[in-house]
Amino acid sequence: MTQQIDYSEKIPNNVNLAGDRRLQRALENWQPRFADWWLEMGPVGFQDNEIYLRTAVDVGREGWAHFSHVKLPDYRWGIFLSEPEVDRRIGFGELKGQPVWQEVPGEFRTDLRRLIVVQGDTEPASVEQQRFLGKTAPSLYDLRNLFQINVEEGRHLWAMVYLLHAHFGRDGREEADALLQRNSGDPDHPRILGAFNEKTSDWLSFLLFTYFTDRDGKYQLGALKESAFDPLSRTCDFMLKEEAHHMFVGASGIARVIQRTCEVMKDYDTDDVRAYGAIDLPTLQKYINFHFSVSLDLFGSETSTNAANYYSAGLKGRFAEQSYEDDHVLVKDEDAISEIVDGHWLETSRPKITVVNEQLRRSYIEDCAKGMRRWNRILEEHGIDYRLNLPNEAFHRQVGLYRDEFVAPSGEILSESDWEGHESNFLPTDSDRDFVISLMQPVYSPGQMAGWIAPPVSGIHTQPVDYEYVRL
């Protein structure tokens, strides 16, 4: 059984860190480097303010988090694995049915380390991308949510660093150090994945990032949760519990943006809400197009030998692997994917094991579409005919089969000149971004909201909306 989380330790944990003094010393040596990174690259301002944050105190299903005001540098980042599953077996790949591993098999060492490093690299990257947003928060409620996400991304970094230190020796320690040496957007030492080098300069981008890009995180963590390497599986299982709040911030935040836009449209009987300090629906659609397409790239190429090898080895499965009605080995099956050949859509058949990335992406797209339907219901309830849509999955792609293609959000295949003529209708322009940034004026009075976003339906953890979530 897993220990209860011990907060008397220098590094809170439920992995009996005190029982491995060498590992404990190594992580305690890394801890001040993390603290330096947080102060240098984490949230700008508010480090001395008390924030109403949740901290994990258990890994069980109920009552796992404690809420209290805490200063950001004093947050207790720790190492938590979910409860082990008795007699857990490998659920897919060539080793399906065999017992899961508690240590890293030598033949899979390099691949497993790479998977953990790439996942670990995304966690501090998003903190770095969001570090200036506190200066323009639309409310104390939203400011608190930003910091909650930031501290949990920091904890998710700790989760991956623990695995690197505990199971990969000197190589792992070096990779853990490198996770703090790369920085989002740094021209010399950028983050590994492109989406995590994009700027997040406004709150509309942040809310869409938490909806689309953190949702990619859900599916990547869900695929790693299936791993035959049991410590990685149990780590990701607990991370998913925290990740749910990040996606809620995005889904509810965009709903509030739409709600406010609808109110302004009705109050002034106009579609041109910019003059009244709200975000117009066509601009919102362009931001959706951008963030969805960038997030799709995070799944990798539609056909992938690496993904096939990871699957065969049992290292990384599919989200909710057991929900698939196949043999979970995939070497005899085929799957259809859509390609563009000579300017036309063509459906082709590929070995199923080579399109595991695409199967994961399909689940993600279906999940994203659910939120779009909820957002469109707000428009329906206000009697507004406009509908928001997910763009075609080939739109604006930089990775995979479509990276050299020009495809409209509708799925229409365009020439390069047609694309250039319509790009300003598809993606945010500099003018659009300048307008959105112009709305980003901070509102720090309890219960008050910026004019471009509606209040939330309810507060956090039974507290009212006008609670002092950040003590200024």
C-alpha positions as CSV (number, residue, x, y, z in Angstrom):
1,M,0.0,0.0,0.0
2,T,1.1,3.6,-0.7
3,Q,2.0,5.7,2.4
4,Q,-0.1,8.7,3.4
5,I,1.5,11.9,2.3
6,D,4.1,13.0,4.8
7,Y,4.3,16.8,5.2
8,S,6.8,16.7,7.9
9,E,9.5,15.8,5.3
10,K,11.5,18.5,3.5
11,I,9.9,17.1,0.3
12,P,6.3,16.0,1.0
13,N,5.9,12.5,-0.5
14,N,4.1,9.2,-0.2
15,V,6.9,7.1,-1.7
16,N,8.9,6.5,1.5
17,L,11.6,8.9,0.4
18,A,13.2,8.7,3.8
19,G,13.9,5.0,3.2
20,D,16.3,5.8,0.3
21,R,18.8,8.3,1.7
22,R,20.7,8.6,-1.5
23,L,17.6,9.4,-3.6
24,Q,16.5,11.8,-0.8
25,R,19.8,13.7,-0.9
26,A,19.7,13.9,-4.7
27,L,16.2,15.4,-4.7
28,E,16.9,17.7,-1.8
29,N,19.9,19.0,-3.9
30,W,17.6,19.6,-6.8
31,Q,15.0,21.4,-4.6
32,P,16.8,24.7,-4.3
33,R,17.4,24.8,-8.1
34,F,13.7,24.4,-8.5
35,A,13.1,27.2,-6.0
36,D,15.5,29.5,-7.9
37,W,13.7,28.6,-11.2
38,W,10.3,29.4,-9.7
39,L,11.5,32.9,-8.5
40,E,13.3,33.6,-11.8
41,M,10.8,32.2,-14.3
42,G,7.6,31.7,-12.4
43,P,4.7,34.2,-11.8
44,V,5.9,37.9,-11.9
45,G,4.6,39.7,-8.8
46,F,2.4,38.3,-6.1
47,Q,5.1,36.1,-4.6
48,D,4.6,37.7,-1.3
49,N,0.8,37.6,-1.4
50,E,-1.3,34.9,0.2
51,I,-3.3,32.9,-2.4
52,Y,-6.2,30.6,-1.7
53,L,-4.7,27.3,-3.0
54,R,-5.5,23.6,-2.8
55,T,-2.7,21.3,-1.7
56,A,-2.9,17.5,-2.1
57,V,-3.1,15.7,1.2
58,D,-4.1,12.3,0.1
59,V,-4.3,10.2,-3.2
60,G,-7.7,8.7,-2.5
61,R,-10.9,9.5,-4.4
62,E,-12.5,11.6,-1.7
63,G,-11.2,14.5,0.3
64,W,-7.7,14.5,-1.3
65,A,-7.1,18.2,-1.2
66,H,-6.8,20.9,1.5
67,F,-7.6,24.6,0.8
68,S,-5.9,27.5,2.6
69,H,-4.1,30.8,1.9
70,V,-0.4,30.3,1.2
71,K,2.4,32.3,-0.3
72,L,3.5,30.9,-3.7
73,P,7.1,30.2,-2.6
74,D,5.8,28.4,0.5
75,Y,3.7,26.0,-1.5
76,R,4.5,22.4,-0.6
77,W,5.5,20.8,-3.9
78,G,5.7,17.1,-3.4
79,I,5.9,13.6,-4.9
80,F,2.7,11.6,-5.0
81,L,1.8,8.3,-6.6
82,S,-1.7,6.9,-6.7
83,E,-2.5,3.6,-4.9
84,P,-1.0,0.5,-6.6
85,E,-3.3,-1.9,-8.3
86,V,-2.9,-5.4,-7.0
87,D,-1.5,-7.9,-9.6
88,R,-1.6,-5.3,-12.3
89,R,-0.9,-6.7,-15.8
90,I,0.4,-5.1,-19.0
91,G,-2.7,-4.2,-21.0
92,F,-1.4,-3.9,-24.6
93,G,1.5,-4.7,-26.9
94,E,3.6,-7.7,-27.4
95,L,4.0,-8.3,-23.6
96,K,0.2,-8.0,-23.0
97,G,-0.8,-10.1,-19.9
98,Q,2.6,-10.1,-18.2
99,P,3.2,-8.4,-14.8
100,V,3.9,-4.7,-15.0
101,W,7.4,-3.5,-14.1
102,Q,8.5,-1.7,-11.0
103,E,12.0,-1.0,-12.4
104,V,13.0,0.0,-15.9
105,P,13.9,-2.8,-18.2
106,G,17.3,-2.1,-19.8
107,E,16.1,-2.5,-23.4
108,F,13.4,0.2,-22.9
109,R,15.5,2.6,-20.8
110,T,16.2,5.2,-23.5
111,D,12.6,5.3,-24.8
112,L,11.1,5.5,-21.4
113,R,13.5,8.3,-20.4
114,R,12.6,10.2,-23.5
115,L,8.8,9.9,-22.9
116,I,9.3,11.1,-19.3
117,V,11.5,14.0,-20.3
118,V,9.2,15.3,-23.0
119,Q,6.2,15.1,-20.6
120,G,8.3,16.8,-17.9
121,D,9.4,19.6,-20.2
122,T,5.8,20.7,-20.8
123,E,5.1,21.4,-17.2
124,P,7.5,24.2,-16.4
125,A,7.1,25.5,-19.9
126,S,3.5,26.5,-19.4
127,V,4.4,28.3,-16.1
128,E,7.0,30.3,-18.1
129,Q,4.5,31.1,-20.8
130,Q,2.0,32.4,-18.3
131,R,4.4,34.2,-15.9
132,F,3.2,37.8,-16.8
133,L,-0.6,37.1,-16.8
134,G,-1.1,38.0,-13.1
135,K,-0.5,41.7,-14.1
136,T,-3.7,41.7,-16.2
137,A,-6.1,39.3,-14.3
138,P,-9.8,40.0,-14.9
139,S,-10.6,39.2,-11.3
140,L,-9.2,37.8,-8.1
141,Y,-11.1,34.5,-8.8
142,D,-9.2,34.2,-12.1
143,L,-5.9,35.3,-10.6
144,R,-6.2,32.5,-8.0
145,N,-7.0,30.0,-10.8
146,L,-3.9,31.0,-12.7
147,F,-1.7,30.5,-9.7
148,Q,-3.4,27.2,-8.8
149,I,-2.6,25.9,-12.3
150,N,1.0,27.3,-12.0
151,V,1.8,25.5,-8.7
152,E,0.3,22.2,-10.0
153,E,2.3,22.4,-13.2
154,G,5.3,22.8,-10.9
155,R,4.2,19.7,-8.9
156,H,3.9,17.8,-12.2
157,L,7.5,18.7,-12.9
158,W,8.4,17.3,-9.6
159,A,6.5,14.1,-10.5
160,M,8.7,13.5,-13.6
161,V,11.9,14.6,-11.9
162,Y,11.3,12.0,-9.2
163,L,11.0,9.3,-11.8
164,L,14.2,10.5,-13.5
165,H,16.1,10.5,-10.2
166,A,14.7,7.3,-8.9
167,H,15.0,5.1,-11.9
168,F,17.5,6.5,-14.4
169,G,20.7,7.1,-12.5
170,R,23.2,9.7,-13.6
171,D,21.4,10.2,-17.0
172,G,18.2,10.9,-15.2
173,R,19.8,13.4,-12.8
174,E,21.3,15.3,-15.8
175,E,17.9,15.3,-17.6
176,A,16.3,16.6,-14.5
177,D,18.7,19.5,-14.4
178,A,18.1,20.2,-18.1
179,L,14.4,20.6,-17.4
180,L,15.3,23.8,-15.6
181,Q,17.8,25.0,-18.1
182,R,15.5,25.1,-21.1
183,N,13.0,28.0,-21.2
184,S,9.9,28.7,-23.2
185,G,10.8,30.7,-26.3
186,D,14.5,30.9,-25.5
187,P,16.2,31.0,-29.0
188,D,19.2,29.0,-27.7
189,H,17.5,26.6,-25.3
190,P,13.8,26.3,-26.2
191,R,11.3,23.9,-24.8
192,I,11.1,20.6,-26.7
193,L,7.6,21.0,-28.2
194,G,6.6,23.9,-30.4
195,A,3.3,24.8,-28.7
196,F,5.2,25.4,-25.5
197,N,7.4,28.1,-27.1
198,E,4.4,30.2,-28.1
199,K,3.7,33.4,-26.2
200,T,0.7,33.5,-23.9
201,S,0.3,37.3,-23.8
202,D,-3.4,37.7,-22.9
203,W,-6.1,35.9,-20.9
204,L,-8.1,34.8,-23.9
205,S,-5.1,32.9,-25.1
206,F,-4.6,31.5,-21.6
207,L,-8.2,30.3,-21.3
208,L,-7.9,28.6,-24.7
209,F,-4.6,27.1,-23.8
210,T,-6.1,25.6,-20.7
211,Y,-9.0,24.2,-22.7
212,F,-7.1,22.9,-25.7
213,T,-3.5,22.4,-24.7
214,D,-4.1,21.1,-21.2
215,R,-6.6,18.8,-22.7
216,D,-3.8,17.4,-24.9
217,G,-2.0,16.9,-21.5
218,K,-5.0,14.9,-20.3
219,Y,-4.7,12.5,-23.3
220,Q,-0.9,12.2,-23.1
221,L,-1.1,11.5,-19.4
222,G,-3.9,9.0,-20.0
223,A,-1.8,7.2,-22.6
224,L,1.2,7.1,-20.2
225,K,-1.1,5.9,-17.3
226,E,-1.5,2.7,-19.4
227,S,2.3,2.1,-19.3
228,A,3.8,-1.2,-18.2
229,F,6.2,0.9,-16.1
230,D,4.1,1.0,-13.0
231,P,5.6,4.0,-11.2
232,L,5.0,6.1,-14.4
233,S,1.4,4.8,-14.6
234,R,0.7,5.6,-10.9
235,T,2.3,9.1,-11.2
236,C,0.2,10.0,-14.3
237,D,-3.0,8.6,-12.6
238,F,-2.6,11.2,-9.8
239,M,-1.6,14.0,-12.2
240,L,-4.8,13.5,-14.1
241,K,-6.8,14.3,-11.0
242,E,-5.1,17.7,-10.8
243,E,-5.3,18.3,-14.5
244,A,-9.1,18.2,-14.5
245,H,-9.2,21.6,-12.8
246,H,-6.9,23.1,-15.5
247,M,-9.4,22.1,-18.2
248,F,-12.3,23.4,-16.1
249,V,-10.7,26.8,-16.0
250,G,-10.6,26.9,-19.8
251,A,-14.0,25.5,-20.4
252,S,-15.8,27.7,-17.9
253,G,-13.6,30.7,-18.7
254,I,-14.5,30.7,-22.4
255,A,-18.1,30.1,-21.5
256,R,-18.0,33.3,-19.4
257,V,-16.4,35.2,-22.3
258,I,-19.2,34.1,-24.6
259,Q,-21.8,34.9,-22.0
260,R,-20.5,38.5,-21.7
261,T,-20.3,38.9,-25.4
262,C,-23.9,37.8,-25.8
263,E,-25.0,40.2,-23.1
264,V,-23.3,43.1,-24.8
265,M,-24.8,42.1,-28.2
266,K,-28.3,42.1,-26.7
267,D,-27.8,45.3,-24.7
268,Y,-26.6,47.3,-27.7
269,D,-28.4,45.3,-30.4
270,T,-25.1,44.9,-32.4
271,D,-22.6,42.3,-33.5
272,D,-19.9,44.9,-33.3
273,V,-19.1,44.5,-29.6
274,R,-15.5,45.7,-29.7
275,A,-16.6,49.3,-29.2
276,Y,-18.2,48.2,-25.9
277,G,-15.1,46.3,-24.6
278,A,-16.2,42.8,-25.4
279,I,-14.6,40.1,-27.6
280,D,-16.5,39.6,-30.9
281,L,-17.4,36.1,-31.9
282,P,-15.3,36.1,-35.2
283,T,-12.2,37.0,-33.2
284,L,-12.9,34.3,-30.7
285,Q,-13.3,31.8,-33.6
286,K,-9.9,32.8,-35.0
287,Y,-8.3,32.2,-31.6
288,I,-10.0,28.8,-31.4
289,N,-8.6,28.0,-34.8
290,F,-5.1,28.8,-33.7
291,H,-5.0,27.1,-30.3
292,F,-6.8,23.9,-31.6
293,S,-4.4,23.5,-34.5
294,V,-1.3,24.1,-32.4
295,S,-2.5,21.6,-29.9
296,L,-3.2,18.9,-32.5
297,D,0.5,19.0,-33.5
298,L,1.3,17.9,-29.9
299,F,0.1,14.4,-30.8
300,G,2.8,14.0,-33.4
301,S,2.6,12.6,-36.9
302,E,-0.5,10.7,-38.0
303,T,1.7,7.7,-38.9
304,S,4.6,7.1,-36.5
305,T,7.1,4.3,-36.2
306,N,8.1,5.6,-32.7
307,A,4.5,5.5,-31.5
308,A,4.2,1.9,-32.9
309,N,7.3,0.9,-31.1
310,Y,6.2,2.5,-27.8
311,Y,2.9,0.6,-28.1
312,S,4.4,-2.7,-28.9
313,A,6.8,-2.4,-26.0
314,G,4.0,-1.5,-23.6
315,L,5.5,1.9,-22.8
316,K,2.6,4.1,-23.9
317,G,-0.9,3.0,-24.8
318,R,-4.1,4.8,-25.9
319,F,-6.4,6.9,-23.7
320,A,-8.7,4.4,-21.9
321,E,-7.0,1.5,-23.6
322,Q,-9.5,-1.1,-22.5
323,S,-12.4,0.8,-24.1
324,Y,-11.0,-0.2,-27.6
325,E,-12.7,-3.2,-29.0
326,D,-9.6,-4.8,-30.6
327,D,-6.9,-7.2,-29.5
328,H,-4.7,-4.5,-28.0
329,V,-1.7,-5.8,-30.0
330,L,-2.7,-4.3,-33.4
331,V,-0.2,-6.1,-35.6
332,K,-2.9,-7.7,-37.7
333,D,-5.4,-4.8,-37.9
334,E,-5.6,-1.8,-40.3
335,D,-7.1,1.6,-39.9
336,A,-8.2,4.3,-42.3
337,I,-6.7,7.8,-42.3
338,S,-7.4,10.8,-44.5
339,E,-4.6,12.1,-46.7
340,I,-4.3,14.8,-49.3
341,V,-3.0,13.4,-52.6
342,D,-2.7,15.6,-55.7
343,G,-4.9,18.3,-54.2
344,H,-7.7,15.9,-53.3
345,W,-8.8,14.1,-50.1
346,L,-8.1,10.4,-50.2
347,E,-8.8,7.8,-47.5
348,T,-6.0,5.2,-47.2
349,S,-5.5,2.2,-45.1
350,R,-2.5,1.8,-42.8
351,P,-1.4,-0.9,-40.3
352,K,-3.3,0.1,-37.1
353,I,-0.2,0.0,-34.9
354,T,1.3,2.8,-37.0
355,V,-1.6,5.2,-36.4
356,V,-1.8,5.1,-32.6
357,N,-1.1,8.8,-32.5
358,E,-4.1,9.4,-34.7
359,Q,-6.3,7.2,-32.6
360,L,-5.3,9.3,-29.6
361,R,-5.9,12.5,-31.5
362,R,-9.4,11.3,-32.6
363,S,-10.4,10.8,-28.9
364,Y,-9.1,14.3,-28.1
365,I,-11.1,15.9,-31.0
366,E,-14.3,14.2,-29.8
367,D,-13.6,15.6,-26.3
368,C,-12.9,19.1,-27.6
369,A,-16.2,19.0,-29.6
370,K,-18.2,18.5,-26.4
371,G,-17.1,21.8,-25.0
372,M,-17.8,23.5,-28.3
373,R,-21.4,22.2,-28.1
374,R,-21.7,23.6,-24.6
375,W,-20.4,27.0,-25.7
376,N,-22.8,27.0,-28.7
377,R,-25.7,26.4,-26.3
378,I,-25.0,29.7,-24.7
379,L,-25.4,31.4,-28.1
380,E,-28.6,29.5,-28.7
381,E,-30.0,30.5,-25.3
382,H,-29.4,34.2,-26.2
383,G,-31.0,33.7,-29.6
384,I,-27.8,34.4,-31.5
385,D,-27.4,32.5,-34.8
386,Y,-23.6,32.5,-34.9
387,R,-21.9,29.1,-34.1
388,L,-18.4,28.4,-33.1
389,N,-16.7,25.4,-34.8
390,L,-13.5,23.3,-34.5
391,P,-11.5,23.7,-37.7
392,N,-10.6,20.7,-39.8
393,E,-7.8,18.7,-38.3
394,A,-5.6,19.5,-41.4
395,F,-5.9,23.2,-40.8
396,H,-2.7,25.2,-40.0
397,R,-0.7,22.1,-39.1
398,Q,3.1,22.2,-38.6
399,V,3.5,18.5,-37.8
400,G,2.4,15.4,-39.7
401,L,0.8,14.6,-43.0
402,Y,-0.7,18.1,-43.4
403,R,2.3,20.3,-42.6
404,D,2.9,21.4,-46.2
405,E,-0.8,21.6,-47.1
406,F,-3.0,24.7,-47.2
407,V,-6.4,23.8,-45.8
408,A,-9.2,26.1,-44.8
409,P,-11.0,25.6,-41.4
410,S,-13.9,24.1,-43.4
411,G,-11.6,21.4,-44.9
412,E,-11.4,22.9,-48.3
413,I,-7.9,22.4,-49.9
414,L,-6.5,25.7,-51.0
415,S,-3.6,26.9,-53.1
416,E,-0.9,28.8,-51.3
417,S,-2.0,32.1,-52.9
418,D,-5.6,31.4,-51.8
419,W,-4.4,30.7,-48.3
420,E,-2.5,34.0,-48.1
421,G,-5.6,35.8,-49.3
422,H,-7.7,34.3,-46.6
423,E,-5.3,33.8,-43.7
424,S,-6.5,37.0,-41.9
425,N,-10.0,35.5,-41.8
426,F,-8.7,32.2,-40.4
427,L,-6.1,33.2,-37.7
428,P,-5.7,36.1,-35.3
429,T,-4.0,39.1,-37.0
430,D,-1.7,41.5,-35.2
431,S,-4.7,43.9,-35.1
432,D,-6.8,41.3,-33.4
433,R,-4.2,40.5,-30.9
434,D,-3.6,44.2,-30.2
435,F,-7.4,44.6,-29.6
436,V,-7.5,41.7,-27.2
437,I,-4.5,42.9,-25.3
438,S,-6.1,46.3,-25.0
439,L,-8.9,44.8,-23.0
440,M,-6.5,43.2,-20.5
441,Q,-6.8,45.7,-17.7
442,P,-6.4,44.2,-14.2
443,V,-9.4,44.0,-11.8
444,Y,-8.3,43.2,-8.2
445,S,-11.4,44.1,-6.2
446,P,-13.1,41.1,-4.7
447,G,-16.2,40.1,-6.7
448,Q,-15.5,42.6,-9.5
449,M,-14.9,41.4,-13.1
450,A,-13.3,42.9,-16.2
451,G,-15.8,44.1,-18.8
452,W,-15.0,41.3,-21.3
453,I,-15.8,38.3,-19.1
454,A,-18.9,37.4,-17.1
455,P,-18.7,36.3,-13.4
456,P,-18.4,32.6,-12.7
457,V,-21.5,30.7,-11.6
458,S,-20.0,29.8,-8.3
459,G,-16.8,30.4,-6.3
460,I,-14.1,27.9,-5.3
461,H,-14.5,25.2,-2.6
462,T,-17.8,26.6,-1.3
463,Q,-16.4,30.1,-1.0
464,P,-18.5,32.9,-2.6
465,V,-17.5,34.6,-5.9
466,D,-16.6,37.8,-4.0
467,Y,-14.2,36.0,-1.6
468,E,-10.7,37.4,-1.2
469,Y,-9.0,34.7,-3.2
470,V,-5.8,36.7,-3.3
471,R,-4.9,38.9,-0.3
472,L,-3.3,42.0,-1.8
